[in-house]
């Protein structure tokens, strides 16, 4: 794991990976990410054999590490890189709870199968459901945790810390019938 490169070519590659890996409506504007990078060092790149193997966007708050984004280039997917990145994060943050949000499983979602695959990937990597859902803007998410659990209040505090008042529109609720198995 290394900080976001100043090398313009690699920085452009990270930007392309970011743009291609996440829906427009779920991406933080790039210029805002760069501002957060300057303030909090949130973006990290991962390499294999001197090749960009992925990037993560991490927000730290007390004993919580919020893994907001994890992306691996399409040509390198299904080779265990995402799993290795998550394993390394657990080694870097052994005492913290790592939390991610994934799109809630909704059978009528256009990308339902993708959501199931993504959720299963994180469960295989040691994450568990927190049974907390939240709706932010027009997307419903499920929170998954590794290395401990968090409360909706803890996650709301994290969002408010990093995003300010705009995060107050997030609406939290209990997820029923969702299992970690």
C-alpha positions in Angstrom: 0.0 0.0 0.0 1.4 3.4 -0.9 0.0 6.9 -1.1 -1.7 8.2 -4.2 1.1 8.8 -6.8 2.1 12.2 -7.9 3.1 10.6 -11.2 0.5 12.0 -13.7 0.3 8.8 -15.7 -0.4 6.6 -12.7 -2.7 9.1 -11.2 -4.7 9.1 -14.5 -4.8 5.3 -14.3 -6.2 5.4 -10.8 -8.8 8.0 -12.0 -9.8 5.7 -14.9 -10.1 2.7 -12.6 -12.2 4.8 -10.2 -14.5 6.0 -12.9 -14.9 2.6 -14.5 -15.5 0.7 -11.2 -18.3 2.7 -9.6 -21.6 4.1 -10.8 -21.7 7.8 -11.4 -24.2 8.3 -8.6 -22.1 6.5 -6.1 -18.8 8.2 -6.7 -17.5 11.1 -4.7 -16.5 13.8 -7.2 -12.8 13.3 -8.1 -11.8 16.9 -7.2 -13.4 16.3 -3.8 -11.4 13.1 -3.4 -8.2 14.9 -4.2 -9.1 17.6 -1.6 -9.7 14.8 1.0 -6.4 13.2 -0.1 -4.6 16.4 0.7 -6.3 16.7 4.1 -6.6 13.1 5.3 -4.5 10.9 2.9 -7.5 8.7 2.1 -6.4 7.2 -1.3 -3.9 4.4 -1.5 -2.6 2.4 -4.4 -1.6 -1.2 -4.5 1.0 -2.7 -6.8 2.0 -6.1 -8.0 5.2 -6.4 -9.9 5.3 -2.6 -10.4 1.8 -2.7 -11.9 -1.2 -0.9 -10.5 -3.2 -3.7 -8.9 -5.9 -1.6 -7.3 -6.7 1.3 -5.1 -8.6 1.8 -1.8 -10.2 4.9 -0.3 -10.1 4.8 3.5 -11.6 7.1 6.0 -10.4 6.8 9.6 -12.4 7.8 12.6 -11.4 6.7 16.1 -11.2 2.9 16.0 -13.1 2.6 12.7 -11.6 2.3 9.2 -14.3 2.9 6.6 -13.3 1.3 3.3 -15.3 3.5 1.1 -13.8 2.2 -2.2 -11.8 -0.9 -3.3 -11.2 -1.4 -6.9 -9.0 -3.8 -8.9 -8.5 -3.4 -12.7 -10.8 -5.6 -14.6 -8.0 -7.6 -16.3 -6.6 -8.5 -12.8 -9.9 -9.5 -11.2 -10.5 -13.1 -10.1 -6.9 -13.6 -9.2 -7.1 -13.0 -5.4 -5.9 -9.4 -5.5 -8.9 -8.0 -3.7 -8.6 -10.7 -1.0 -4.9 -9.9 -0.6 -5.7 -6.2 -0.3 -8.3 -6.9 2.4 -5.8 -9.2 4.2 -3.2 -6.5 4.2 -5.7 -3.9 5.5 -6.5 -6.2 8.4 -2.7 -6.4 9.1 -2.3 -2.6 8.9 -5.3 -2.0 11.1 -5.3 -5.0 13.5 -7.1 -3.1 16.4 -9.7 -1.3 14.3 -13.1 -2.3 13.0 -13.1 -2.2 9.2 -16.5 -1.3 7.8 -17.7 -1.2 4.2 -21.0 -0.4 2.7 -22.4 -2.3 -0.2 -25.6 -1.9 -2.2 -28.4 -3.5 -0.3 -29.6 -6.8 -1.8 -32.8 -5.9 -3.6 -34.2 -8.6 -5.9 -35.6 -6.1 -8.3 -32.3 -4.3 -8.7 -30.9 -4.3 -12.2 -27.5 -5.5 -10.9 -28.8 -7.9 -8.3 -26.4 -10.8 -9.3 -23.5 -8.4 -9.0 -24.6 -7.3 -5.6 -24.9 -10.9 -4.4 -21.4 -11.7 -5.8 -19.9 -8.6 -4.1 -21.6 -9.4 -0.7 -20.4 -13.0 -0.9 -16.8 -11.9 -1.7 -16.7 -9.8 1.5 -18.3 -12.5 3.6 -15.7 -15.0 2.4 -13.0 -12.4 3.3 -14.1 -12.3 7.0 -16.7 -9.5 7.0 -20.0 -10.0 8.7 -23.3 -8.2 8.4 -23.9 -5.5 11.0 -27.7 -5.8 10.3 -27.5 -2.0 9.7 -28.8 -0.5 6.5 -28.8 3.1 5.5 -30.2 5.2 2.7 -28.1 8.0 1.4 -29.2 10.1 -1.5 -31.1 7.5 -3.6 -29.1 4.4 -2.8 -29.7 1.9 0.0 -26.6 0.2 1.6 -25.8 -2.6 4.0 -22.9 -2.2 6.4 -20.5 -5.1 6.7 -17.8 -5.2 9.4 -14.6 -7.0 10.0 -12.6 -7.0 13.3 -15.6 -5.9 15.4 -19.0 -4.3 15.0 -20.1 -0.7 14.9 -23.4 0.9 15.6 -25.4 3.1 13.3 -24.5 6.1 15.5 -20.8 5.4 15.2 -21.1 5.2 11.4 -23.2 8.4 11.3 -20.5 10.2 13.4 -17.9 9.0 10.9 -19.9 10.4 8.0 -20.6 13.7 9.8 -16.9 14.0 10.6 -15.8 13.6 7.0 -18.7 15.0 5.1 -20.2 17.6 7.5 -23.9 18.5 7.5 -24.5 17.0 4.1 -24.2 13.5 5.7 -27.1 14.2 8.0 -29.5 13.2 5.2 -28.4 9.5 5.7 -31.3 7.5 7.1 -30.4 4.4 9.1 -32.5 1.3 9.8 -32.3 -2.3 10.9 -31.9 -4.9 8.2 -34.1 -8.0 8.9 -33.6 -11.4 7.5 -30.0 -10.9 6.4 -27.5 -13.5 7.4 -23.7 -13.7 7.4 -23.9 -17.2 6.2 
